[in-house]
Amino acid sequence: MATMRGGGVGMGMRAERTSGRAMRAGATGGDAPKKKPSLKKVGPQVWALMAPRKGLIVGGLFLMGINRVAGLVLPFTAKPLMDRVLSKAGDPALLPRMIALVFGAMLVQAITSFALTQLLSKAGQRLIAEMRSRVQEHVGLLSVAYYDENRTGTLVSRIMTDVEGVRNLVGTGLVDFTGGLLTAILAFIYLMHRSATVTLTVFAVLAVLVVILQYGFKTIRPIFRERGKINAEVMGRLTESLGGVRVVKGYHAEAREHAVFAEGVQRLLDNVMKSLTTTSTLSAASTTMAGLVSALVMWFGGHAVLRGDWTLGAYFQYNMLLVFMIAPVIQIVNIGTQLTEAFAGLDRTNEIMSELEENRDPNRTLKMPPIEGRVEFEDVEFAYQPEKTVLHGVSFTADPGTVTALVGSSGSGKSTIISLLCAFHTP
């Protein structure tokens, strides 16, 4: 078995011929397709983020409840406004009271919205900053081998982009989801009370819309994930090309680098075009369904008014409350997708955080006695990737007080030998 000793003290670093196993190729490069993270898997991580902020989230839910109830004041005043104030037999004295009620409700909405932004949105942004700092600190403590496996642009994307979704767990995303659900339930209960037939018919159409939106979001989600990956690859290659411009010009490789970059830009363009097609299709489907719902309400509601079952005020009130039910339903689907993305980003972030730091690897930690300066390579082999050995049985001795020169063509392994000597890699 080959050995590599340093300092004249027998470091005992064994260089196995299957040394490729020391390089965890592609472990966290982000190239392999990711499975959708299960809530059971990321649940403890989500709770760890939310537990220290329980009071903040509860306060946010309370403010959101007040905000949504205040928002229902306007549609609820539509019927009495038209039937008891604006009709021929109405009482104009009630108009100032209704105006004051609606204005007061809007003022409450404005105050609670401002408070929610100050409390939750800023808390979410602070959490993003904290997580970015933690991930960067952890990545800085990983081995050089990890950097060899991952492009710089990919790591930048993992640090800066993957953590952004967590703001929806602690920020307004989760609270908006709950608030939208509350608004939809309250509006649905009242609409059922007003007319079960019309409401259930409209609800059936909305159920079809929700299924279409869910399918659409399921389709577009991988497209956005792929866009982040392509962005990271293009940025990584561009960073390397600009940083090594002297090498590029020295080998007259400008055209090759341009071709590689142009290919990446084209892939990014194709991805954007695909996402635009999907989003425009979803938008068209939503508009069509909204038109169908409006037609149904006009048909049923118009006949109810003509029969005398509904007053004109009841008809307008029903339409306004219907909007208050439909908007949260669409919002819930959208926020649900954001929460899923937050779970996915959290899962990817946890992959990096679970990587063993260099100084905690028991196979790379050895308490050294005083260093004498004698280095010995004895039949050392090394591979960056399994079965692709780049050093084949290297042996030499460098004694203290002497100069040892490594001479060879580019790619012959000089830098690799120095990296092994510095313990950046394991032979």
C-alpha positions as CSV (number, residue, x, y, z in Angstrom):
1,M,0.0,0.0,0.0
2,A,1.4,3.4,-1.0
3,T,2.1,6.0,1.6
4,M,2.7,9.7,1.8
5,R,4.7,11.0,4.7
6,G,5.6,14.5,5.7
7,G,7.7,16.2,8.3
8,G,9.8,13.1,8.9
9,V,7.2,11.9,11.4
10,G,5.3,9.3,9.3
11,M,1.9,11.0,8.6
12,G,0.6,7.7,7.5
13,M,-1.8,9.1,4.9
14,R,-2.7,5.9,2.9
15,A,-3.0,6.3,-0.9
16,E,-5.4,3.6,-1.9
17,R,-5.7,2.7,-5.6
18,T,-9.5,3.3,-5.3
19,S,-8.8,6.8,-4.2
20,G,-11.7,8.1,-6.3
21,R,-14.0,7.3,-3.4
22,A,-12.6,10.3,-1.5
23,M,-14.2,12.5,-4.1
24,R,-18.0,12.5,-3.7
25,A,-18.6,13.4,-7.4
26,G,-21.9,15.2,-8.0
27,A,-23.1,14.8,-4.4
28,T,-24.4,18.3,-4.2
29,G,-23.8,19.7,-7.6
30,G,-27.5,20.2,-8.3
31,D,-27.2,18.3,-11.6
32,A,-29.3,15.3,-10.7
33,P,-33.1,15.7,-10.8
34,K,-34.5,16.3,-7.4
35,K,-37.5,14.6,-6.0
36,K,-40.3,16.6,-4.5
37,P,-39.4,17.0,-0.8
38,S,-41.9,15.4,1.6
39,L,-43.3,17.4,4.4
40,K,-42.3,14.6,6.8
41,K,-38.7,15.1,5.7
42,V,-38.6,18.9,5.9
43,G,-41.1,19.2,8.8
44,P,-38.4,19.3,11.6
45,Q,-36.5,22.0,9.6
46,V,-39.6,24.0,9.1
47,W,-40.5,23.8,12.8
48,A,-36.9,24.7,13.8
49,L,-37.3,27.9,11.8
50,M,-40.8,28.7,13.1
51,A,-40.5,27.7,16.7
52,P,-38.4,30.8,17.8
53,R,-40.9,33.0,16.0
54,K,-44.2,31.5,17.3
55,G,-45.3,34.7,18.9
56,L,-44.7,36.7,15.8
57,I,-46.7,34.2,13.6
58,V,-49.6,34.1,16.1
59,G,-49.6,37.9,16.1
60,G,-49.5,37.9,12.3
61,L,-52.5,35.5,12.1
62,F,-54.5,37.7,14.5
63,L,-53.8,40.8,12.5
64,M,-54.6,39.0,9.3
65,G,-58.0,37.9,10.7
66,I,-58.8,41.5,11.6
67,N,-57.7,42.6,8.1
68,R,-59.8,40.1,6.2
69,V,-62.9,40.7,8.4
70,A,-62.6,44.4,7.8
71,G,-62.3,43.7,4.1
72,L,-65.7,42.1,4.1
73,V,-67.4,45.3,5.3
74,L,-67.6,46.8,1.8
75,P,-69.5,43.9,0.1
76,F,-71.8,43.5,3.1
77,T,-72.9,47.1,2.9
78,A,-73.7,46.9,-0.8
79,K,-77.2,45.5,-0.3
80,P,-78.4,48.0,2.4
81,L,-76.8,50.8,0.5
82,M,-78.8,50.1,-2.6
83,D,-82.0,48.9,-1.0
84,R,-82.3,51.2,2.0
85,V,-80.4,54.4,0.9
86,L,-80.3,54.7,-2.9
87,S,-83.8,53.3,-3.7
88,K,-86.8,55.6,-4.1
89,A,-88.1,54.8,-0.6
90,G,-84.6,54.9,0.9
91,D,-83.4,57.0,3.9
92,P,-80.6,59.4,2.8
93,A,-79.7,59.9,6.5
94,L,-78.1,56.5,6.5
95,L,-75.6,57.4,3.8
96,P,-73.0,59.2,6.1
97,R,-73.1,56.3,8.6
98,M,-72.4,53.8,5.8
99,I,-69.6,55.9,4.4
100,A,-68.1,56.2,7.9
101,L,-68.3,52.4,8.4
102,V,-66.7,51.6,5.0
103,F,-64.0,54.2,5.5
104,G,-63.3,52.9,9.1
105,A,-63.0,49.4,7.8
106,M,-60.6,50.5,5.0
107,L,-58.5,52.4,7.6
108,V,-58.3,49.2,9.8
109,Q,-57.2,47.3,6.7
110,A,-54.5,49.9,5.9
111,I,-53.2,49.8,9.5
112,T,-53.1,46.0,9.8
113,S,-51.5,45.6,6.3
114,F,-48.8,48.1,7.4
115,A,-48.3,46.2,10.7
116,L,-48.1,42.8,8.9
117,T,-45.4,44.2,6.5
118,Q,-43.4,45.6,9.4
119,L,-43.7,42.4,11.5
120,L,-43.7,39.5,9.0
121,S,-42.1,40.7,5.8
122,K,-39.1,42.2,7.6
123,A,-38.8,39.1,9.8
124,G,-38.8,37.0,6.6
125,Q,-36.0,39.1,5.1
126,R,-34.0,39.0,8.3
127,L,-34.3,35.2,8.2
128,I,-33.1,35.1,4.6
129,A,-30.0,37.2,5.6
130,E,-29.3,34.9,8.6
131,M,-29.5,31.8,6.5
132,R,-27.4,33.1,3.7
133,S,-24.7,34.0,6.3
134,R,-24.9,30.6,7.9
135,V,-24.7,28.7,4.5
136,Q,-21.8,30.8,3.3
137,E,-19.9,30.3,6.6
138,H,-20.5,26.5,6.3
139,V,-19.5,26.3,2.7
140,G,-16.3,28.2,3.5
141,L,-15.4,25.4,5.9
142,L,-15.8,22.6,3.4
143,S,-12.9,20.9,1.7
144,V,-11.3,21.9,-1.6
145,A,-12.7,18.7,-3.1
146,Y,-16.2,20.1,-2.6
147,Y,-15.3,23.2,-4.6
148,D,-13.8,21.0,-7.3
149,E,-17.1,19.2,-7.6
150,N,-19.3,22.3,-7.8
151,R,-19.0,25.3,-10.1
152,T,-18.6,28.7,-8.5
153,G,-21.8,30.0,-10.1
154,T,-23.8,27.0,-8.8
155,L,-22.6,27.6,-5.2
156,V,-23.5,31.3,-5.5
157,S,-27.0,30.3,-6.6
158,R,-27.3,27.8,-3.8
159,I,-26.3,30.5,-1.2
160,M,-28.2,33.4,-2.6
161,T,-31.3,31.9,-4.3
162,D,-32.3,28.6,-2.5
163,V,-32.9,30.3,0.8
164,E,-35.2,33.0,-0.5
165,G,-38.3,30.8,-0.4
166,V,-38.1,30.5,3.4
167,R,-39.6,34.0,3.8
168,N,-42.9,32.4,2.9
169,L,-42.7,30.2,5.9
170,V,-42.1,32.9,8.4
171,G,-43.1,36.0,6.4
172,T,-46.5,36.8,4.9
173,G,-46.8,33.7,2.7
174,L,-48.1,31.3,5.4
175,V,-50.2,34.0,7.0
176,D,-51.7,35.1,3.6
177,F,-52.5,31.4,3.0
178,T,-54.5,31.2,6.2
179,G,-56.1,34.7,5.7
180,G,-57.2,33.7,2.1
181,L,-58.7,30.5,3.4
182,L,-60.6,32.4,6.1
183,T,-62.0,34.9,3.6
184,A,-63.0,32.2,1.2
185,I,-64.8,30.2,3.9
186,L,-66.7,33.3,5.3
187,A,-67.8,34.4,1.8
188,F,-68.8,30.8,0.8
189,I,-71.0,30.4,3.9
190,Y,-72.8,33.7,3.2
191,L,-73.2,32.9,-0.5
192,M,-74.6,29.5,0.4
193,H,-77.1,31.2,2.7
194,R,-78.1,33.6,-0.1
195,S,-78.5,30.9,-2.8
196,A,-77.2,27.3,-2.5
197,T,-78.0,26.5,-6.2
198,V,-76.1,29.4,-7.7
199,T,-73.2,29.0,-5.3
200,L,-72.7,25.3,-5.8
201,T,-72.9,25.8,-9.6
202,V,-70.2,28.5,-9.4
203,F,-68.2,26.4,-7.0
204,A,-68.1,23.5,-9.4
205,V,-66.7,25.8,-12.1
206,L,-64.1,27.1,-9.6
207,A,-63.1,23.5,-8.8
208,V,-62.3,22.9,-12.4
209,L,-60.3,26.1,-12.5
210,V,-58.3,25.0,-9.4
211,V,-57.5,21.6,-11.0
212,I,-56.3,23.4,-14.1
213,L,-54.2,25.8,-12.1
214,Q,-52.7,23.0,-10.0
215,Y,-51.8,21.1,-13.1
216,G,-50.3,24.3,-14.6
217,F,-48.2,25.1,-11.5
218,K,-47.1,21.4,-11.4
219,T,-45.9,21.8,-15.0
220,I,-44.3,25.2,-14.6
221,R,-42.5,24.4,-11.3
222,P,-39.8,22.2,-12.9
223,I,-39.3,24.9,-15.6
224,F,-38.4,27.5,-13.0
225,R,-36.2,25.0,-11.2
226,E,-34.4,24.3,-14.5
227,R,-34.0,28.1,-15.1
228,G,-32.1,28.4,-11.8
229,K,-29.8,25.6,-12.7
230,I,-29.2,27.1,-16.2
231,N,-28.5,30.5,-14.7
232,A,-26.0,29.0,-12.3
233,E,-24.2,27.2,-15.1
234,V,-24.1,30.2,-17.4
235,M,-22.9,32.5,-14.6
236,G,-20.3,30.0,-13.5
237,R,-18.9,29.7,-17.0
238,L,-19.0,33.4,-17.7
239,T,-17.2,34.1,-14.3
240,E,-14.5,31.6,-15.2
241,S,-14.1,33.0,-18.7
242,L,-13.7,36.6,-17.6
243,G,-11.5,35.7,-14.7
244,G,-9.2,33.6,-17.0
245,V,-9.2,36.0,-19.9
246,R,-5.4,35.8,-20.3
247,V,-5.6,32.0,-20.7
248,V,-8.5,32.4,-23.2
249,K,-6.6,34.9,-25.3
250,G,-3.3,32.9,-25.0
251,Y,-5.0,29.9,-26.6
252,H,-7.1,32.0,-29.0
253,A,-10.2,30.5,-27.5
254,E,-12.4,33.5,-27.7
255,A,-14.7,31.9,-30.4
256,R,-15.0,28.7,-28.3
257,E,-16.0,30.6,-25.2
258,H,-18.5,32.6,-27.1
259,A,-20.0,29.5,-28.5
260,V,-20.3,27.9,-25.1
261,F,-21.9,31.1,-23.6
262,A,-24.2,31.5,-26.6
263,E,-25.4,27.9,-26.1
264,G,-26.1,28.7,-22.5
265,V,-28.0,31.9,-23.3
266,Q,-30.1,30.0,-25.9
267,R,-31.0,27.3,-23.3
268,L,-32.0,30.1,-21.0
269,L,-34.1,31.7,-23.7
270,D,-35.8,28.4,-24.5
271,N,-36.7,28.0,-20.8
272,V,-38.1,31.5,-20.6
273,M,-40.2,31.0,-23.8
274,K,-41.6,27.7,-22.4
275,S,-42.5,29.4,-19.1
276,L,-44.2,32.3,-20.9
277,T,-46.3,29.8,-22.9
278,T,-47.4,28.0,-19.8
279,T,-48.2,31.2,-17.8
280,S,-50.1,32.7,-20.7
281,T,-52.1,29.5,-21.1
282,L,-53.0,29.6,-17.4
283,S,-53.9,33.2,-17.7
284,A,-56.2,32.5,-20.6
285,A,-57.8,29.6,-18.7
286,S,-58.4,31.8,-15.7
287,T,-60.0,34.6,-17.8
288,T,-62.2,32.1,-19.6
289,M,-63.4,30.6,-16.3
290,A,-64.0,34.0,-14.8
291,G,-66.1,34.9,-17.8
292,L,-68.1,31.6,-17.4
293,V,-68.7,32.4,-13.7
294,S,-69.8,35.9,-14.5
295,A,-72.2,34.6,-17.2
296,L,-73.7,32.0,-14.8
297,V,-74.2,34.6,-12.0
298,M,-75.8,37.0,-14.5
299,W,-78.1,34.3,-15.7
300,F,-79.2,32.9,-12.3
301,G,-79.0,36.3,-10.5
302,G,-80.8,38.1,-13.3
303,H,-83.7,35.7,-13.2
304,A,-83.9,35.8,-9.4
305,V,-84.2,39.7,-9.6
306,L,-86.9,39.4,-12.3
307,R,-88.8,36.9,-10.2
308,G,-88.6,39.2,-7.2
309,D,-86.5,36.6,-5.1
310,W,-83.6,39.0,-5.0
311,T,-83.4,42.7,-4.7
312,L,-81.0,44.7,-6.9
313,G,-78.9,45.3,-3.8
314,A,-78.8,41.5,-3.1
315,Y,-77.6,40.9,-6.7
316,F,-74.7,43.4,-6.4
317,Q,-73.8,42.1,-3.0
318,Y,-73.7,38.5,-4.3
319,N,-71.3,39.5,-7.1
320,M,-69.0,41.4,-4.7
321,L,-68.8,38.5,-2.2
322,L,-68.2,36.1,-5.1
323,V,-65.1,38.1,-6.0
324,F,-64.0,37.9,-2.4
325,M,-64.3,34.1,-2.6
326,I,-62.7,33.6,-6.0
327,A,-59.7,35.8,-5.4
328,P,-58.5,34.0,-2.3
329,V,-59.0,30.6,-4.0
330,I,-56.6,31.5,-6.8
331,Q,-54.3,33.2,-4.2
332,I,-54.3,30.0,-2.1
333,V,-53.2,27.9,-5.1
334,N,-50.4,30.4,-5.8
335,I,-49.2,30.6,-2.2
336,G,-49.4,26.8,-1.9
337,T,-47.0,26.6,-4.8
338,Q,-44.7,29.2,-3.1
339,L,-44.7,27.1,0.1
340,T,-43.8,24.0,-1.9
341,E,-40.9,25.9,-3.5
342,A,-39.9,27.0,0.0
343,F,-39.8,23.4,1.1
344,A,-37.7,22.5,-2.0
345,G,-35.3,25.3,-1.3
346,L,-35.0,24.4,2.3
347,D,-34.3,20.8,1.4
348,R,-31.5,21.8,-1.0
349,T,-30.1,24.2,1.6
350,N,-30.1,21.3,4.1
351,E,-28.1,19.2,1.6
352,I,-25.3,21.8,1.8
353,M,-25.5,22.2,5.6
354,S,-25.3,18.4,6.0
355,E,-21.9,18.3,4.2
356,L,-19.2,17.4,6.7
357,E,-16.9,20.3,7.4
358,E,-13.2,19.7,6.6
359,N,-12.0,19.9,10.2
360,R,-14.7,17.5,11.4
361,D,-13.8,14.7,9.1
362,P,-12.1,12.0,11.3
363,N,-10.2,10.6,8.3
364,R,-8.6,14.0,7.6
365,T,-7.8,15.0,11.2
366,L,-4.4,14.1,12.7
367,K,-2.7,15.8,15.7
368,M,0.7,16.7,14.4
369,P,4.0,16.6,16.4
370,P,6.6,19.2,15.6
371,I,7.2,19.5,11.9
372,E,10.7,18.9,10.6
373,G,10.1,19.7,6.9
374,R,10.8,16.3,5.3
375,V,8.2,15.3,2.8
376,E,8.1,11.8,1.2
377,F,5.7,10.6,-1.6
378,E,5.8,6.8,-1.9
379,D,3.9,5.3,-4.9
380,V,1.1,7.8,-4.5
381,E,-2.0,7.6,-6.7
382,F,-4.9,10.0,-6.9
383,A,-8.1,10.4,-8.9
384,Y,-10.5,13.4,-8.9
385,Q,-13.2,11.1,-10.3
386,P,-13.5,7.3,-9.9
387,E,-11.5,5.2,-12.4
388,K,-9.8,8.4,-13.9
389,T,-6.5,8.4,-12.1
390,V,-4.4,11.5,-12.7
391,L,-1.4,10.5,-10.6
392,H,0.2,7.1,-11.2
393,G,2.6,5.9,-8.6
394,V,4.4,9.2,-7.8
395,S,7.4,8.9,-5.5
396,F,9.9,11.5,-4.4
397,T,11.6,12.8,-1.3
398,A,12.1,16.5,-0.4
399,D,14.5,17.0,2.5
400,P,14.6,20.1,4.7
401,G,16.8,22.9,3.4
402,T,16.6,21.7,-0.2
403,V,14.7,22.8,-3.2
404,T,12.5,20.3,-5.1
405,A,11.2,21.4,-8.5
406,L,8.1,19.9,-10.2
407,V,8.5,20.2,-14.0
408,G,6.0,19.1,-16.5
409,S,3.5,20.1,-19.2
410,S,0.1,21.7,-18.3
411,G,-2.2,19.1,-16.8
412,S,0.6,16.7,-15.8
413,G,-0.3,16.9,-12.1
414,K,2.0,19.5,-10.6
415,S,-0.8,21.5,-8.9
416,T,-2.5,18.2,-7.8
417,I,0.7,17.2,-6.0
418,I,0.8,20.5,-4.2
419,S,-2.8,20.2,-3.3
420,L,-2.1,16.8,-1.8
421,L,0.8,18.2,0.1
422,C,-1.4,20.9,1.5
423,A,-4.0,18.2,2.5
424,F,-6.6,19.8,0.2
425,H,-7.3,16.3,-1.1
426,T,-6.9,12.8,0.3
427,P,-4.6,10.5,-1.6
